């Protein structure tokens, strides 16, 4: 969906930081996008094209999923629901534990913000191994809603995160793939 011009502009803008946050990791710094309002707007428009007419609500994963997710929801005129790290939301909420490389983590969402049968876009800035996004989709399902779409600015293809999401039979979209 993304035009070759948008992909080119993003690749010129996103900075690669070697060995951050640990040695061997090539960090993709997306913060320069926010210095260019027209580029940010083009990114939002691309995500909106992907989801227009196909979803009823956007869920963003803390915290970088909020950077584009809220704007996507506003442009689509649908609600935005926060998915947060454990301990950050007041009750009522539900949680979902997921595996990390060494140990586990947990995310939570409010139980009074999704309705049964709603089609949900789950958005985050980056798809790596897919564990957090899979947990977010399970939270959505626990509330009787449907994880209908997943969107990401960047997908790290070698980490096979999309494999964990295939079971949801949802559309998966990334503007950039590395």
Secondary structure, DSSP 8 states (H G I E B T S, - for coil): ---HHHHHHHHHHSEEEET-SSTT-EEEE-GGGGG-HHHHHHHHHHHHHHHTTT-SEEEEETTTHHHHHHHHHHHHT-EEEEEEETT-S-SSEEEEEEEETTEEEEEEEETTS--TT-EEEEEEEEESSSHHHHHHHHHHHHTT-EEEEEEEEEE-GGG-HHHHHGGG--EEEEEEE-
